[in-house]
């Protein structure tokens, strides 16, 4: 029998995540996952988006208040985890 050792960082755990657009601009959410490929959504001001992410991935949030500049914010999916209650 062969034993395979995996680094903790290589273990991918799917989690339910939520993000709300707190700005007055339209944002684009994007994430590359190993299971589902790319996740990409347009999210309007005040809108809430639920999605399945991986615990070791970052959600990329693109927004633009100025037509000549695009801002990128990376948010770890672990911080967006939705707590499920019974």
MMTF fields as JSON, N, C-alpha, C and O atoms, coordinates in Angstrom:
{
  "mmtfVersion": "1.0.0",
  "mmtfProducer": "UNKNOWN",
  "numBonds": 343,
  "numAtoms": 344,
  "numGroups": 86,
  "numChains": 1,
  "numModels": 1,
  "chainsPerModel": [1],
  "groupsPerChain": [86],
  "chainIdList": ["A"],
  "bondAtomList": [4, 2, 8, 6, 12, 10, 16, 14, 20, 18, 24, 22, 28, 26, 32, 30, 36, 34, 40, 38, 44, 42, 48, 46, 52, 50, 56, 54, 60, 58, 64, 62, 68, 66, 72, 70, 76, 74, 80, 78, 84, 82, 88, 86, 92, 90, 96, 94, 100, 98, 104, 102, 108, 106, 112, 110, 116, 114, 120, 118, 124, 122, 128, 126, 132, 130, 136, 134, 140, 138, 144, 142, 148, 146, 152, 150, 156, 154, 160, 158, 164, 162, 168, 166, 172, 170, 176, 174, 180, 178, 184, 182, 188, 186, 192, 190, 196, 194, 200, 198, 204, 202, 208, 206, 212, 210, 216, 214, 220, 218, 224, 222, 228, 226, 232, 230, 236, 234, 240, 238, 244, 242, 248, 246, 252, 250, 256, 254, 260, 258, 264, 262, 268, 266, 272, 270, 276, 274, 280, 278, 284, 282, 288, 286, 292, 290, 296, 294, 300, 298, 304, 302, 308, 306, 312, 310, 316, 314, 320, 318, 324, 322, 328, 326, 332, 330, 336, 334, 340, 338],
  "bondOrderList": [1, 1, 1, 1, 1, 1, 1, 1, 1, 1, 1, 1, 1, 1, 1, 1, 1, 1, 1, 1, 1, 1, 1, 1, 1, 1, 1, 1, 1, 1, 1, 1, 1, 1, 1, 1, 1, 1, 1, 1, 1, 1, 1, 1, 1, 1, 1, 1, 1, 1, 1, 1, 1, 1, 1, 1, 1, 1, 1, 1, 1, 1, 1, 1, 1, 1, 1, 1, 1, 1, 1, 1, 1, 1, 1, 1, 1, 1, 1, 1, 1, 1, 1, 1, 1],
  "groupList": [{"groupName": "UNK", "atomNameList": ["N", "CA", "C", "O"], "elementList": ["N", "C", "C", "O"], "formalChargeList": [0, 0, 0, 0], "bondAtomList": [1, 0, 2, 1, 3, 2], "bondOrderList": [1, 1, 2], "singleLetterCode": "X", "chemCompType": "L-PEPTIDE LINKING"}],
  "groupTypeList": [0, 0, 0, 0, 0, 0, 0, 0, 0, 0, 0, 0, 0, 0, 0, 0, 0, 0, 0, 0, 0, 0, 0, 0, 0, 0, 0, 0, 0, 0, 0, 0, 0, 0, 0, 0, 0, 0, 0, 0, 0, 0, 0, 0, 0, 0, 0, 0, 0, 0, 0, 0, 0, 0, 0, 0, 0, 0, 0, 0, 0, 0, 0, 0, 0, 0, 0, 0, 0, 0, 0, 0, 0, 0, 0, 0, 0, 0, 0, 0, 0, 0, 0, 0, 0, 0],
  "groupIdList": [1, 2, 3, 4, 5, 6, 7, 8, 9, 10, 11, 12, 13, 14, 15, 16, 17, 18, 19, 20, 21, 22, 23, 24, 25, 26, 27, 28, 29, 30, 31, 32, 33, 34, 35, 36, 37, 38, 39, 40, 41, 42, 43, 44, 45, 46, 47, 48, 49, 50, 51, 52, 53, 54, 55, 56, 57, 58, 59, 60, 61, 62, 63, 64, 65, 66, 67, 68, 69, 70, 71, 72, 73, 74, 75, 76, 77, 78, 79, 80, 81, 82, 83, 84, 85, 86],
  "secStructList": [7, 7, 7, 7, 7, 7, 7, 4, 4, 4, 7, 7, 7, 3, 3, 3, 3, 3, 3, 3, 7, 7, 1, 1, 1, 7, 3, 3, 3, 3, 3, 3, 3, 6, 6, 6, 3, 3, 3, 3, 3, 3, 3, 7, 6, 6, 7, 3, 3, 3, 3, 3, 3, 3, 6, 6, 7, 3, 3, 3, 3, 3, 3, 3, 3, 3, 6, 6, 3, 3, 3, 3, 3, 3, 3, 3, 4, 4, 4, 4, 5, 7, 7, 7, 7, 7],
  "xCoordList": [0.839, 0.0, 0.885, 1.844, 0.561, 1.348, 0.657, -0.553, 1.438, 0.908, 1.226, 2.366, 0.22, 0.409, 0.274, -0.721, 1.29, 1.251, 0.91, 1.544, -0.087, -0.503, -0.243, -0.483, 0.246, 0.403, -0.985, -1.923, -1.11, -2.407, -2.936, -4.143, -2.056, -2.484, -3.075, -3.841, -2.733, -3.224, -4.614, -5.23, -5.114, -6.44, -7.477, -7.443, -8.384, -9.384, -10.728, -11.237, -11.287, -12.564, -13.572, -13.36, -14.675, -15.722, -16.535, -16.916, -16.795, -17.582, -18.595, -18.366, -19.712, -20.717, -20.289, -20.033, -20.214, -19.747, -20.811, -21.677, -20.733, -21.643, -20.898, -19.988, -21.294, -20.685, -21.776, -22.644, -21.73, -22.67, -21.877, -20.86, -22.355, -21.712, -22.052, -23.189, -21.069, -21.348, -21.178, -21.374, -20.815, -20.516, -21.727, -22.79, -21.545, -22.578, -22.274, -22.943, -21.262, -20.881, -21.195, -21.289, -21.353, -21.478, -20.111, -19.086, -20.095, -18.846, -18.888, -19.956, -17.696, -17.57, -16.85, -15.766, -17.469, -16.861, -16.262, -16.886, -15.047, -14.405, -13.544, -12.886, -13.572, -12.767, -12.483, -13.357, -11.266, -10.91, -10.89, -10.169, -11.69, -11.738, -11.239, -11.319, -10.732, -10.25, -11.4, -11.285, -12.502, -13.638, -14.553, -14.918, -14.927, -15.925, -15.349, -16.111, -14.06, -13.477, -13.604, -13.263, -14.095, -14.247, -15.645, -16.642, -15.694, -16.942, -16.848, -15.879, -17.838, -17.833, -19.261, -20.139, -19.501, -20.835, -20.741, -19.78, -21.74, -21.906, -22.842, -23.888, -22.47, -23.27, -23.524, -22.599, -24.784, -25.199, -25.113, -25.046, -25.114, -25.024, -26.089, -27.273, -25.649, -26.557, -26.956, -27.602, -26.592, -26.976, -26.098, -24.918, -26.704, -26.017, -25.879, -26.828, -24.712, -24.443, -23.945, -22.994, -24.59, -24.134, -23.423, -23.86, -22.33, -21.589, -20.789, -20.546, -20.387, -19.546, -18.101, -17.742, -17.289, -15.872, -15.033, -15.551, -13.741, -12.806, -12.085, -11.743, -11.857, -11.326, -9.974, -9.622, -9.219, -7.887, -7.845, -6.758, -8.994, -9.055, -9.411, -9.901, -9.149, -9.531, -10.613, -10.589, -11.56, -12.549, -11.963, -11.534, -11.943, -11.466, -12.674, -13.633, -12.625, -13.721, -13.197, -12.314, -13.758, -13.365, -14.431, -15.621, -14.001, -14.949, -14.286, -13.061, -15.116, -14.597, -15.509, -16.647, -15.006, -15.737, -15.323, -16.019, -14.178, -13.596, -13.447, -12.886, -13.926, -13.873, -12.458, -12.291, -11.45, -10.078, -9.319, -8.14, -9.988, -9.278, -10.175, -11.362, -9.595, -10.307, -9.574, -8.361, -10.313, -9.733, -9.968, -11.021, -8.979, -9.077, -8.861, -7.887, -9.787, -9.659, -9.747, -10.652, -8.812, -8.847, -9.271, -8.686, -10.312, -10.858, -10.776, -11.31, -10.122, -10.063, -11.461, -12.261, -11.746, -13.069, -13.372, -14.533, -12.343, -12.565, -13.283, -14.069, -13.02, -13.649, -15.071, -15.807, -15.464, -16.808, -17.731, -18.859, -17.244, -18.003, -19.338, -19.404, -20.399, -21.739, -21.92, -21.729, -22.285, -22.522, -23.903, -24.91, -23.943, -25.211, -25.767, -25.052, -27.043, -27.691, -28.83, -29.399, -29.145, -30.22, -31.517, -32.531],
  "yCoordList": [-1.175, 0.0, 1.239, 1.326, 2.181, 3.398, 4.543, 4.732, 5.3, 6.447, 7.716, 7.938, 8.536, 9.807, 10.923, 11.006, 11.789, 12.922, 14.176, 14.483, 14.893, 16.138, 17.302, 17.211, 18.382, 19.597, 20.125, 19.978, 20.734, 21.254, 22.265, 22.32, 23.066, 24.073, 23.455, 24.11, 22.203, 21.588, 20.971, 20.568, 20.893, 20.335, 21.43, 22.486, 21.161, 22.159, 21.772, 20.679, 22.655, 22.417, 23.406, 24.617, 22.886, 23.762, 24.32, 23.591, 25.628, 26.287, 27.223, 27.74, 27.429, 28.375, 29.772, 30.016, 30.69, 32.047, 33.06, 32.782, 34.224, 35.309, 36.625, 36.877, 37.468, 38.792, 39.802, 39.538, 40.955, 42.043, 43.239, 43.627, 43.811, 44.982, 46.213, 46.685, 46.742, 47.885, 49.235, 50.279, 49.223, 50.463, 50.966, 50.347, 52.087, 52.636, 52.321, 52.827, 51.484, 51.104, 49.631, 48.828, 49.302, 47.9, 47.254, 47.857, 46.031, 45.302, 43.997, 43.484, 43.471, 42.151, 41.263, 41.598, 40.119, 39.13, 38.041, 37.588, 37.618, 36.578, 35.697, 36.17, 34.401, 33.454, 32.256, 31.793, 31.765, 30.562, 29.406, 29.443, 28.373, 27.211, 25.985, 25.91, 25.041, 23.813, 22.876, 22.046, 23.002, 22.104, 22.591, 21.815, 23.875, 24.392, 25.284, 25.788, 25.493, 26.404, 27.837, 28.142, 28.725, 30.135, 30.437, 29.925, 31.277, 31.845, 33.34, 33.985, 33.889, 35.318, 35.835, 35.258, 36.935, 37.514, 39.032, 39.599, 39.673, 41.117, 41.325, 40.683, 42.218, 42.443, 43.95, 44.761, 44.292, 45.688, 46.219, 45.43, 47.543, 48.13, 47.574, 47.533, 47.149, 46.611, 45.164, 44.576, 44.57, 43.189, 42.212, 42.468, 41.084, 40.026, 38.811, 38.434, 38.199, 37.055, 35.875, 36.008, 34.726, 33.481, 32.652, 32.603, 31.999, 31.159, 30.122, 30.272, 29.076, 28.041, 28.357, 28.462, 28.505, 28.792, 27.706, 26.775, 27.842, 26.915, 27.658, 28.831, 26.97, 27.618, 28.286, 29.221, 27.823, 28.392, 29.356, 29.714, 29.782, 30.687, 32.105, 32.331, 33.052, 34.447, 34.834, 34.41, 35.636, 36.239, 37.555, 38.384, 37.75, 39.004, 39.9, 39.493, 41.118, 42.075, 43.258, 43.993, 43.426, 44.526, 45.611, 45.33, 46.852, 47.961, 49.19, 49.282, 50.128, 51.329, 52.505, 52.555, 53.444, 54.675, 55.734, 56.727, 55.496, 56.412, 55.646, 54.551, 56.18, 55.437, 55.13, 54.31, 55.766, 55.521, 54.565, 54.297, 54.042, 53.191, 52.055, 52.251, 50.874, 49.715, 49.282, 49.077, 49.147, 48.725, 47.233, 46.708, 46.561, 45.133, 44.92, 45.401, 44.19, 43.808, 42.29, 41.692, 41.665, 40.211, 39.911, 40.408, 39.08, 38.733, 37.217, 36.488, 36.719, 35.272, 34.694, 35.256, 33.574, 32.944, 32.542, 32.524, 32.222, 31.863, 32.973, 32.696, 34.229, 35.348, 35.613, 36.37, 34.996, 35.18, 34.001, 33.944, 33.071, 31.851, 32.174, 32.956, 31.551, 31.705, 30.631, 29.445, 31.05, 30.097, 29.486, 30.194, 28.197, 27.491, 27.074, 26.502, 27.361, 26.968, 26.012, 26.018, 25.205, 24.22, 24.722, 24.029],
  "zCoordList": [0.0, 0.0, 0.0, 0.766, -0.85, -0.982, -0.251, -0.373, 0.504, 1.226, 0.453, 0.044, 0.258, -0.438, 0.579, 1.3, 0.634, 1.554, 0.771, -0.239, 1.24, 0.602, 1.545, 2.749, 0.984, 1.781, 2.124, 1.341, 3.283, 3.71, 2.697, 2.459, 2.096, 1.121, -0.134, -0.84, -0.426, -1.663, -1.496, -2.483, -0.266, -0.026, -0.262, 0.37, -1.17, -1.531, -0.932, -1.183, -0.156, 0.476, -0.084, -0.03, -0.622, -1.139, 0.022, 0.938, -0.032, 1.004, 0.347, -0.746, 1.032, 0.565, 1.003, 2.182, 0.031, 0.299, -0.094, -0.923, 0.505, 0.168, 0.104, 0.895, -0.851, -0.998, -1.33, -2.162, -0.677, -0.968, -1.491, -0.915, -2.583, -3.177, -2.334, -2.363, -1.577, -0.708, -1.402, -0.779, -2.679, -3.394, -4.175, -4.168, -4.839, -5.715, -7.177, -8.078, -7.411, -8.768, -9.021, -8.093, -10.295, -10.693, -10.5, -10.816, -9.983, -9.793, -10.573, -10.905, -10.858, -11.475, -10.474, -9.997, -10.159, -9.27, -10.135, -11.095, -9.797, -10.598, -9.697, -8.77, -10.002, -9.256, -10.15, -10.883, -10.084, -10.821, -9.834, -8.837, -10.116, -9.233, -9.976, -11.202, -9.23, -9.86, -10.191, -11.093, -9.471, -9.672, -10.791, -11.674, -10.761, -11.688, -12.785, -13.611, -12.824, -13.804, -13.324, -12.182, -14.192, -13.825, -13.306, -13.816, -12.284, -11.786, -12.063, -11.663, -12.738, -13.036, -13.024, -13.666, -12.288, -12.184, -12.16, -11.64, -12.724, -12.586, -11.407, -11.32, -10.505, -9.309, -9.153, -9.196, -8.973, -8.908, -7.48, -6.538, -7.302, -5.96, -5.011, -5.345, -3.826, -2.818, -3.033, -2.165, -4.166, -4.466, -3.686, -3.447, -3.295, -2.549, -3.449, -4.137, -3.45, -4.324, -3.491, -2.721, -3.651, -3.036, -4.091, -5.241, -3.711, -4.647, -3.87, -2.673, -4.567, -3.968, -4.324, -5.497, -3.302, -3.501, -2.859, -2.242, -3.015, -2.383, -1.267, -1.412, -0.16, 1.036, 0.814, 1.534, -0.165, -0.391, -1.578, -2.034, -2.082, -3.233, -2.791, -1.685, -3.693, -3.478, -4.468, -5.624, -4.017, -4.898, -5.386, -4.583, -6.7, -7.27, -7.516, -8.172, -6.988, -7.139, -7.947, -7.504, -9.139, -10.022, -9.956, -10.096, -9.743, -9.728, -10.334, -10.407, -10.764, -11.396, -11.095, -11.56, -10.321, -10.09, -11.102, -11.314, -11.717, -12.696, -14.011, -14.008, -15.127, -16.394, -16.889, -17.791, -16.323, -16.777, -15.866, -16.097, -14.823, -13.865, -13.392, -13.129, -13.291, -12.744, -11.48, -11.495, -10.4, -9.129, -8.933, -9.292, -8.364, -8.077, -6.59, -6.011, -5.982, -4.577, -4.511, -5.094, -3.804, -3.627, -2.199, -1.237, -2.085, -0.776, -0.609, -1.444, 0.446, 0.669, 0.89, 1.638, 0.239, 0.366, 1.807, 2.215, 2.573, 3.98, 4.74, 5.646, 4.378, 5.088, 4.607, 5.239, 3.493, 2.933, 3.233, 2.745, 4.033, 4.316, 4.985, 5.934, 4.467, 5.031, 6.093, 5.827, 7.288, 8.372, 8.195, 8.2, 8.042, 7.851, 9.208, 10.031, 9.435, 10.684, 10.38, 9.288, 11.355, 11.161, 11.723, 11.651]
}
